[in-house]
Amino acid sequence: MIKDEKHHTYTSKKNMPANTVEDLKHLEFLAVNSKEIIEKQVDSYRQQHTYAGTIIGATALFIPFFLGGFDGTARVVQYISIVPIAFFILAILLMLSIFRTKPLDQAFNVSKYKALMEKSYKEILLFEIDANVHSYMVNKTVTEKGNKRYSKGISLTIVALVSSILLILVNKFVPINKAPTKVQVVDVKKWGSDSPVNYIYPVPATWLMREPGN
């Protein structure tokens, strides 16, 4: 239905002249297309959050497994293993920062419906197109920051994962002088008669003179 501002009447699109309907088709196309772009933008943003959460969980599970493979190894290898751990931690922090970004703008606001009821069909289409364009530009700033952090986090995760796997393989297949385990040996014979095991403690005579029950 199209509102006639001059006569305050509504006319069906079927009863309108062909040239008038044709003039609004390009606006309808832009309104629908811009709305679809916003929806794809929001879906991509949410999917990125899902991937970031998955990477955080997988990294948190891998770090203890990685550290457990270097018990009793050479100190040089243990010191080198700090590098991939630092990369993992930085990647987790970058992924967590993605969740701190503000939510994306959903373009057409429901609160504007009442005001738009008094507008013509063409004005509503123009308003929707303008709202979608504005939302896209605002969301673009947020998504670009999130994409940069996500890309850096992925790069750090890949570098840390490859380096940690190489360290595990080197530690397993390449012979490395491991740090000796300290074992303290106690010689009981050196204690002599002063050993607490061989020492007999004196018992007071009064204890022996007591009758049972006293």
GROMACS elastic network, one bead per residue, 0.5 to 0.9 nm:
[ bonds ]
;  ai    aj funct       b0    kb
    1    10     6  0.59562   500
    1    11     6  0.54692   500
    1    13     6  0.60013   500
    1   121     6  0.77512   500
    2     9     6  0.82525   500
    2    10     6  0.52598   500
    2    11     6  0.50997   500
    2    12     6  0.61976   500
    2    13     6  0.67680   500
    2    16     6  0.87125   500
    2   120     6  0.64981   500
    2   121     6  0.57839   500
    2   122     6  0.85124   500
    3     6     6  0.89376   500
    3     7     6  0.87630   500
    3     8     6  0.67172   500
    3     9     6  0.57273   500
    3    11     6  0.63933   500
    3    12     6  0.89617   500
    3   118     6  0.88210   500
    3   119     6  0.79767   500
    3   120     6  0.55587   500
    3   121     6  0.71103   500
    4     7     6  0.57008   500
    4     8     6  0.52468   500
    4     9     6  0.51328   500
    4    10     6  0.58616   500
    4    11     6  0.73137   500
    4   120     6  0.77170   500
    5     8     6  0.50833   500
    5     9     6  0.72942   500
    5    10     6  0.89045   500
    5   119     6  0.89601   500
    5   120     6  0.77198   500
    6     9     6  0.80860   500
    7    10     6  0.88304   500
   11    14     6  0.83528   500
   11    15     6  0.67396   500
   11    16     6  0.68918   500
   12    15     6  0.53711   500
   12    16     6  0.65142   500
   13    16     6  0.51109   500
   13    17     6  0.82666   500
   13    20     6  0.88988   500
   13    21     6  0.68658   500
   14    17     6  0.81400   500
   14    18     6  0.87137   500
   14    21     6  0.86462   500
   15    18     6  0.87931   500
   16    19     6  0.84174   500
   16    20     6  0.67056   500
   16    21     6  0.68185   500
   17    20     6  0.54841   500
   17    21     6  0.66930   500
   17    22     6  0.88127   500
   18    21     6  0.53603   500
   18    22     6  0.61402   500
   18    23     6  0.87157   500
   19    22     6  0.50094   500
   19    23     6  0.62209   500
   20    23     6  0.51957   500
   20    24     6  0.68662   500
   21    24     6  0.54233   500
   21    25     6  0.65542   500
   22    25     6  0.52760   500
   22    26     6  0.76807   500
   23    26     6  0.67489   500
   23    27     6  0.78181   500
   24    27     6  0.51655   500
   24    28     6  0.62065   500
   24    29     6  0.86693   500
   24   121     6  0.87180   500
   24   122     6  0.68314   500
   24   125     6  0.85437   500
   25    28     6  0.50083   500
   25    29     6  0.61419   500
   25    30     6  0.86390   500
   26    29     6  0.50277   500
   26    30     6  0.62301   500
   26    31     6  0.85994   500
   27    30     6  0.51044   500
   27    31     6  0.60736   500
   27    32     6  0.85892   500
   27   122     6  0.77172   500
   27   125     6  0.62346   500
   27   126     6  0.71160   500
   27   129     6  0.79936   500
   28    31     6  0.51008   500
   28    32     6  0.61595   500
   28    33     6  0.84357   500
   28   122     6  0.89082   500
   28   125     6  0.65823   500
   28   129     6  0.89975   500
   29    32     6  0.53038   500
   29    33     6  0.59341   500
   29    34     6  0.83985   500
   30    33     6  0.50815   500
   30    34     6  0.58335   500
   30    35     6  0.83358   500
   30   125     6  0.85371   500
   30   129     6  0.66217   500
   31    34     6  0.53532   500
   31    35     6  0.61630   500
   31    36     6  0.87284   500
   31   125     6  0.62573   500
   31   126     6  0.77687   500
   31   127     6  0.89987   500
   31   128     6  0.61452   500
   31   130     6  0.87807   500
   31   132     6  0.78175   500
   32    35     6  0.51344   500
   32    36     6  0.62734   500
   32    37     6  0.87695   500
   32   129     6  0.84559   500
   33    36     6  0.51360   500
   33    37     6  0.63338   500
   33    38     6  0.88347   500
   34    37     6  0.50873   500
   34    38     6  0.64154   500
   34    39     6  0.87859   500
   34   128     6  0.87052   500
   34   129     6  0.66487   500
   34   132     6  0.58518   500
   34   133     6  0.70452   500
   34   136     6  0.85236   500
   35    38     6  0.51904   500
   35    39     6  0.63395   500
   35    40     6  0.87799   500
   35   107     6  0.78115   500
   35   108     6  0.86181   500
   35   128     6  0.83872   500
   35   129     6  0.80394   500
   35   132     6  0.62209   500
   35   133     6  0.89963   500
   36    39     6  0.50241   500
   36    40     6  0.62006   500
   36    41     6  0.85148   500
   37    40     6  0.51445   500
   37    41     6  0.61010   500
   37    42     6  0.86784   500
   37   132     6  0.85549   500
   37   136     6  0.79917   500
   38    42     6  0.62241   500
   38    43     6  0.86223   500
   38   105     6  0.85102   500
   38   106     6  0.71526   500
   38   107     6  0.74112   500
   38   132     6  0.69247   500
   38   133     6  0.87331   500
   38   135     6  0.75191   500
   38   136     6  0.62645   500
   38   139     6  0.86489   500
   39    42     6  0.51627   500
   39    43     6  0.61417   500
   39    44     6  0.85906   500
   39   106     6  0.79474   500
   40    43     6  0.50319   500
   40    44     6  0.60536   500
   40    45     6  0.84973   500
   41    44     6  0.52469   500
   41    45     6  0.62315   500
   41    46     6  0.87990   500
   41   104     6  0.86234   500
   41   136     6  0.80409   500
   41   139     6  0.79535   500
   41   140     6  0.85439   500
   41   143     6  0.83756   500
   42    45     6  0.50117   500
   42    46     6  0.62713   500
   42    47     6  0.86049   500
   42   103     6  0.89399   500
   42   104     6  0.66448   500
   42   105     6  0.84203   500
   42   106     6  0.79802   500
   42   139     6  0.85697   500
   43    46     6  0.51978   500
   43    47     6  0.61114   500
   43    48     6  0.85794   500
   44    47     6  0.50433   500
   44    48     6  0.61215   500
   44    49     6  0.87327   500
   45    48     6  0.51915   500
   45    49     6  0.65298   500
   45    50     6  0.89316   500
   45   104     6  0.81704   500
   45   143     6  0.69182   500
   45   146     6  0.84333   500
   46    49     6  0.51168   500
   46    50     6  0.64488   500
   46    51     6  0.88823   500
   47    50     6  0.50133   500
   47    51     6  0.63296   500
   47    52     6  0.86249   500
   48    51     6  0.51387   500
   48    52     6  0.61290   500
   48    53     6  0.86498   500
   48    98     6  0.87277   500
   48   146     6  0.85301   500
   48   147     6  0.83932   500
   48   150     6  0.79935   500
   49    52     6  0.50728   500
   49    53     6  0.62215   500
   49    54     6  0.86844   500
   49    95     6  0.84551   500
   49    98     6  0.71437   500
   49    99     6  0.68495   500
   50    53     6  0.52385   500
   50    54     6  0.63230   500
   50    55     6  0.87925   500
   51    54     6  0.50806   500
   51    55     6  0.62429   500
   51    56     6  0.86689   500
   52    55     6  0.51879   500
   52    56     6  0.62363   500
   52    57     6  0.87450   500
   52    92     6  0.86555   500
   52    95     6  0.55071   500
   52    96     6  0.76895   500
   52    98     6  0.78460   500
   52    99     6  0.86567   500
   52   150     6  0.73853   500
   52   153     6  0.87481   500
   52   154     6  0.89946   500
   53    56     6  0.51266   500
   53    57     6  0.62906   500
   53    58     6  0.87027   500
   53    95     6  0.74693   500
   53    96     6  0.80600   500
   54    57     6  0.52333   500
   54    58     6  0.61862   500
   54    59     6  0.85572   500
   55    58     6  0.51555   500
   55    59     6  0.59842   500
   55    60     6  0.84662   500
   55    91     6  0.89806   500
   55    92     6  0.79591   500
   55    95     6  0.80257   500
   55   154     6  0.85135   500
   55   157     6  0.84852   500
   56    59     6  0.52460   500
   56    60     6  0.61195   500
   56    61     6  0.87379   500
   56    91     6  0.82050   500
   56    92     6  0.56851   500
   56    93     6  0.89396   500
   56    95     6  0.70126   500
   56    96     6  0.80000   500
   57    60     6  0.51838   500
   57    61     6  0.63976   500
   57    62     6  0.87749   500
   58    61     6  0.52320   500
   58    62     6  0.62246   500
   58    63     6  0.88636   500
   59    62     6  0.50405   500
   59    63     6  0.62174   500
   59    88     6  0.69198   500
   59    89     6  0.87444   500
   59    91     6  0.89000   500
   59    92     6  0.76800   500
   59   157     6  0.80920   500
   60    63     6  0.56782   500
   60    64     6  0.75476   500
   60    88     6  0.86290   500
   60    92     6  0.84705   500
   61    64     6  0.63647   500
   61    65     6  0.70626   500
   62    65     6  0.51983   500
   62    66     6  0.60565   500
   62    67     6  0.86944   500
   63    66     6  0.50409   500
   63    67     6  0.61915   500
   63    68     6  0.85957   500
   63    85     6  0.71623   500
   63    88     6  0.79494   500
   64    67     6  0.51213   500
   64    68     6  0.60505   500
   64    69     6  0.88359   500
   65    68     6  0.52092   500
   65    69     6  0.67199   500
   66    69     6  0.55900   500
   66    70     6  0.75524   500
   66    81     6  0.87789   500
   66    85     6  0.88463   500
   66   164     6  0.72177   500
   66   165     6  0.85384   500
   66   168     6  0.78212   500
   67    70     6  0.58098   500
   67    71     6  0.75953   500
   67    78     6  0.88581   500
   67    81     6  0.80271   500
   67    85     6  0.87544   500
   68    71     6  0.60338   500
   69    72     6  0.89173   500
   69    73     6  0.86183   500
   69   168     6  0.70143   500
   69   171     6  0.84824   500
   70    73     6  0.53965   500
   70    74     6  0.83257   500
   70    77     6  0.77777   500
   70    78     6  0.66066   500
   70    81     6  0.84729   500
   70   168     6  0.79891   500
   70   171     6  0.77587   500
   71    74     6  0.89181   500
   71    78     6  0.85281   500
   72    75     6  0.84879   500
   72   178     6  0.65844   500
   72   179     6  0.63677   500
   72   180     6  0.80517   500
   72   181     6  0.78259   500
   73    76     6  0.83672   500
   73    77     6  0.68026   500
   73    78     6  0.69368   500
   73   171     6  0.76153   500
   73   176     6  0.79088   500
   73   177     6  0.78947   500
   73   179     6  0.61788   500
   74    77     6  0.54830   500
   74    78     6  0.64927   500
   74    79     6  0.88423   500
   74   171     6  0.89150   500
   74   176     6  0.68464   500
   74   177     6  0.62492   500
   74   179     6  0.52031   500
   74   180     6  0.89527   500
   75    79     6  0.60681   500
   75    80     6  0.85498   500
   75   178     6  0.77644   500
   75   179     6  0.69000   500
   76    79     6  0.51622   500
   76    80     6  0.62533   500
   76    81     6  0.86814   500
   77    80     6  0.50608   500
   77    81     6  0.61667   500
   77    82     6  0.89972   500
   77   167     6  0.75829   500
   77   171     6  0.76839   500
   78    81     6  0.51343   500
   78    82     6  0.69552   500
   79    82     6  0.55710   500
   79    83     6  0.78912   500
   80    83     6  0.58407   500
   80    84     6  0.80080   500
   80   167     6  0.83165   500
   81    84     6  0.59155   500
   81    85     6  0.66073   500
   81    86     6  0.89051   500
   81   163     6  0.85632   500
   81   164     6  0.70643   500
   81   167     6  0.72926   500
   82    85     6  0.51052   500
   82    86     6  0.61298   500
   82    87     6  0.87409   500
   83    86     6  0.51902   500
   83    87     6  0.64116   500
   83    88     6  0.87625   500
   83   160     6  0.77204   500
   83   163     6  0.85608   500
   83   164     6  0.88302   500
   84    88     6  0.61250   500
   84    89     6  0.86307   500
   84   156     6  0.87630   500
   84   157     6  0.86500   500
   84   159     6  0.75486   500
   84   161     6  0.71980   500
   84   162     6  0.87021   500
   84   163     6  0.63721   500
   84   164     6  0.60372   500
   85    88     6  0.50325   500
   85    89     6  0.62614   500
   85    90     6  0.86896   500
   85   160     6  0.70822   500
   85   164     6  0.83524   500
   86    89     6  0.51395   500
   86    90     6  0.62212   500
   86    91     6  0.85935   500
   86   160     6  0.82455   500
   87    90     6  0.51307   500
   87    91     6  0.61039   500
   87    92     6  0.86289   500
   87   153     6  0.89060   500
   87   156     6  0.56057   500
   87   157     6  0.67396   500
   87   159     6  0.76287   500
   87   160     6  0.55731   500
   87   161     6  0.89918   500
   88    91     6  0.50919   500
   88    92     6  0.62349   500
   88    93     6  0.87163   500
   88   153     6  0.86488   500
   88   156     6  0.68215   500
   88   157     6  0.58649   500
   88   159     6  0.89365   500
   88   160     6  0.60852   500
   88   161     6  0.81556   500
   89    92     6  0.51093   500
   89    93     6  0.62717   500
   89    94     6  0.87059   500
   90    93     6  0.51061   500
   90    94     6  0.62380   500
   90    95     6  0.86565   500
   90   153     6  0.73885   500
   90   156     6  0.74190   500
   90   157     6  0.86929   500
   91    94     6  0.51359   500
   91    95     6  0.62034   500
   91    96     6  0.86072   500
   91   149     6  0.89074   500
   91   150     6  0.86520   500
   91   152     6  0.73833   500
   91   154     6  0.70754   500
   91   155     6  0.82016   500
   91   156     6  0.56739   500
   91   157     6  0.59395   500
   92    95     6  0.50870   500
   92    96     6  0.61035   500
   92    97     6  0.86233   500
   92   153     6  0.71325   500
   92   157     6  0.85258   500
   93    96     6  0.50602   500
   93    97     6  0.62148   500
   93    98     6  0.89450   500
   93   153     6  0.82212   500
   94    97     6  0.51321   500
   94    98     6  0.67888   500
   94   149     6  0.57122   500
   94   150     6  0.69165   500
   94   152     6  0.75103   500
   94   153     6  0.56432   500
   95    98     6  0.54032   500
   95    99     6  0.73786   500
   95   146     6  0.89289   500
   95   149     6  0.69769   500
   95   150     6  0.62539   500
   95   153     6  0.62300   500
   95   154     6  0.87758   500
   96    99     6  0.55383   500
   96   100     6  0.71389   500
   97   100     6  0.52225   500
   97   101     6  0.71808   500
   97   146     6  0.82840   500
   97   149     6  0.77456   500
   98   101     6  0.57636   500
   98   145     6  0.84080   500
   98   146     6  0.56110   500
   98   147     6  0.86598   500
   98   149     6  0.70160   500
   98   150     6  0.73624   500
   99   102     6  0.81689   500
   99   146     6  0.88700   500
  101   104     6  0.89189   500
  101   142     6  0.70590   500
  101   143     6  0.89584   500
  101   145     6  0.87781   500
  101   146     6  0.76652   500
  102   142     6  0.75734   500
  103   139     6  0.85860   500
  103   142     6  0.85397   500
  104   107     6  0.89784   500
  104   135     6  0.80103   500
  104   136     6  0.89668   500
  104   138     6  0.79742   500
  104   139     6  0.55604   500
  104   142     6  0.75880   500
  104   143     6  0.85433   500
  105   108     6  0.88462   500
  105   135     6  0.55058   500
  105   136     6  0.78663   500
  105   138     6  0.73506   500
  105   139     6  0.64079   500
  106   109     6  0.73211   500
  106   132     6  0.81662   500
  106   135     6  0.68667   500
  107   128     6  0.78921   500
  107   131     6  0.54105   500
  107   132     6  0.50064   500
  107   133     6  0.81361   500
  107   134     6  0.75488   500
  107   135     6  0.51639   500
  107   136     6  0.79133   500
  108   111     6  0.88491   500
  108   112     6  0.78851   500
  108   127     6  0.86909   500
  108   128     6  0.62729   500
  108   131     6  0.60702   500
  108   132     6  0.68969   500
  108   135     6  0.86991   500
  109   112     6  0.57167   500
  109   113     6  0.76055   500
  109   131     6  0.85533   500
  110   113     6  0.55713   500
  110   114     6  0.85025   500
  111   114     6  0.70027   500
  111   115     6  0.82926   500
  112   115     6  0.54639   500
  112   116     6  0.61942   500
  112   117     6  0.88626   500
  113   116     6  0.50777   500
  113   117     6  0.63229   500
  114   117     6  0.54155   500
  114   118     6  0.77570   500
  115   118     6  0.61253   500
  115   119     6  0.74800   500
  116   119     6  0.50692   500
  116   120     6  0.80765   500
  116   123     6  0.83701   500
  116   124     6  0.64839   500
  116   127     6  0.87692   500
  117   120     6  0.80038   500
  117   124     6  0.86730   500
  119   122     6  0.80916   500
  119   123     6  0.59367   500
  119   124     6  0.63266   500
  120   123     6  0.51693   500
  120   124     6  0.62506   500
  120   125     6  0.87280   500
  121   124     6  0.51196   500
  121   125     6  0.63028   500
  121   126     6  0.87029   500
  122   125     6  0.51419   500
  122   126     6  0.62223   500
  122   127     6  0.85702   500
  123   126     6  0.50485   500
  123   127     6  0.60321   500
  123   128     6  0.85744   500
  124   127     6  0.50182   500
  124   128     6  0.61457   500
  124   129     6  0.86142   500
  125   128     6  0.51333   500
  125   129     6  0.61917   500
  125   130     6  0.85975   500
  126   129     6  0.51579   500
  126   130     6  0.61396   500
  126   131     6  0.85563   500
  127   130     6  0.51631   500
  127   131     6  0.60938   500
  127   132     6  0.85975   500
  128   131     6  0.50435   500
  128   132     6  0.60844   500
  128   133     6  0.85675   500
  129   132     6  0.51591   500
  129   133     6  0.61755   500
  129   134     6  0.85968   500
  130   133     6  0.51823   500
  130   134     6  0.61523   500
  130   135     6  0.85879   500
  131   134     6  0.51436   500
  131   135     6  0.60893   500
  131   136     6  0.85428   500
  132   135     6  0.50850   500
  132   136     6  0.60618   500
  132   137     6  0.86949   500
  133   136     6  0.51080   500
  133   137     6  0.63501   500
  133   138     6  0.87237   500
  134   137     6  0.53116   500
  134   138     6  0.62837   500
  134   139     6  0.85889   500
  135   138     6  0.51235   500
  135   139     6  0.59447   500
  135   140     6  0.83485   500
  136   139     6  0.51083   500
  136   140     6  0.58973   500
  136   141     6  0.88865   500
  137   140     6  0.50491   500
  137   141     6  0.68162   500
  138   141     6  0.57241   500
  138   142     6  0.70435   500
  139   142     6  0.51558   500
  139   143     6  0.60523   500
  139   144     6  0.84687   500
  140   143     6  0.51210   500
  140   144     6  0.59324   500
  140   145     6  0.86015   500
  141   144     6  0.53658   500
  141   145     6  0.65099   500
  141   146     6  0.87917   500
  142   145     6  0.54302   500
  142   146     6  0.63127   500
  142   147     6  0.87032   500
  143   147     6  0.59357   500
  143   148     6  0.85528   500
  144   147     6  0.50432   500
  144   148     6  0.62380   500
  144   149     6  0.87141   500
  145   148     6  0.52651   500
  145   149     6  0.63721   500
  145   150     6  0.85755   500
  146   149     6  0.52290   500
  146   150     6  0.59833   500
  146   151     6  0.85190   500
  147   151     6  0.59651   500
  147   152     6  0.85157   500
  148   151     6  0.51788   500
  148   152     6  0.62080   500
  148   153     6  0.85377   500
  149   152     6  0.51755   500
  149   153     6  0.60476   500
  149   154     6  0.85853   500
  150   153     6  0.50362   500
  150   154     6  0.61321   500
  150   155     6  0.86173   500
  151   154     6  0.51249   500
  151   155     6  0.61855   500
  151   156     6  0.86513   500
  152   155     6  0.50968   500
  152   156     6  0.61578   500
  152   157     6  0.85230   500
  153   156     6  0.51891   500
  153   157     6  0.60677   500
  153   158     6  0.86341   500
  154   157     6  0.50624   500
  154   158     6  0.61760   500
  154   159     6  0.86661   500
  155   158     6  0.52349   500
  155   159     6  0.62452   500
  155   160     6  0.85613   500
  156   159     6  0.51913   500
  156   160     6  0.60025   500
  156   161     6  0.84219   500
  157   160     6  0.51317   500
  157   161     6  0.59355   500
  157   162     6  0.85417   500
  158   161     6  0.50900   500
  158   162     6  0.60971   500
  158   163     6  0.84955   500
  159   162     6  0.53254   500
  159   163     6  0.60887   500
  159   164     6  0.84616   500
  160   163     6  0.52420   500
  160   164     6  0.59534   500
  160   165     6  0.85492   500
  161   164     6  0.51933   500
  161   165     6  0.61809   500
  161   166     6  0.86467   500
  162   165     6  0.52460   500
  162   166     6  0.62592   500
  162   167     6  0.87062   500
  163   166     6  0.51008   500
  163   167     6  0.62088   500
  163   168     6  0.86928   500
  164   167     6  0.50388   500
  164   168     6  0.62182   500
  164   169     6  0.86849   500
  165   168     6  0.50801   500
  165   169     6  0.62361   500
  165   170     6  0.86020   500
  166   169     6  0.51358   500
  166   170     6  0.60731   500
  166   171     6  0.84782   500
  167   170     6  0.50816   500
  167   171     6  0.59839   500
  167   172     6  0.85138   500
  168   171     6  0.51372   500
  168   172     6  0.61760   500
  168   173     6  0.87018   500
  169   172     6  0.51082   500
  169   173     6  0.60118   500
  169   174     6  0.77567   500
  170   173     6  0.54944   500
  170   174     6  0.51135   500
  170   175     6  0.82353   500
  170   176     6  0.88283   500
  171   174     6  0.58994   500
  171   175     6  0.74219   500
  171   176     6  0.72944   500
  172   175     6  0.77569   500
  175   178     6  0.87559   500
  177   180     6  0.86471   500
  178   181     6  0.89172   500
  186   190     6  0.87729   500
  187   190     6  0.57972   500
  187   191     6  0.75196   500
  188   191     6  0.55499   500
  188   192     6  0.77323   500
  188   195     6  0.81152   500
  189   192     6  0.58843   500
  189   195     6  0.89814   500
  190   195     6  0.87473   500
  191   194     6  0.62233   500
  191   195     6  0.50750   500
  191   196     6  0.86636   500
  192   195     6  0.58249   500
  192   198     6  0.81779   500
  193   196     6  0.83383   500
  193   197     6  0.86418   500
  193   198     6  0.59798   500
  193   199     6  0.67626   500
  194   197     6  0.83445   500
  194   198     6  0.69378   500
  194   199     6  0.62788   500
  195   198     6  0.54188   500
  195   199     6  0.61405   500
  196   199     6  0.51632   500
  196   200     6  0.82744   500
  197   200     6  0.83115   500
  203   206     6  0.85708   500
  203   207     6  0.72130   500
  203   208     6  0.82222   500
  204   207     6  0.56429   500
  204   208     6  0.73875   500
  205   208     6  0.53422   500
  205   209     6  0.65831   500
  206   209     6  0.51382   500
  206   210     6  0.65841   500
  207   210     6  0.56884   500
  208   211     6  0.81995   500
  210   213     6  0.84255   500
  210   214     6  0.64482   500
  211   214     6  0.57840   500
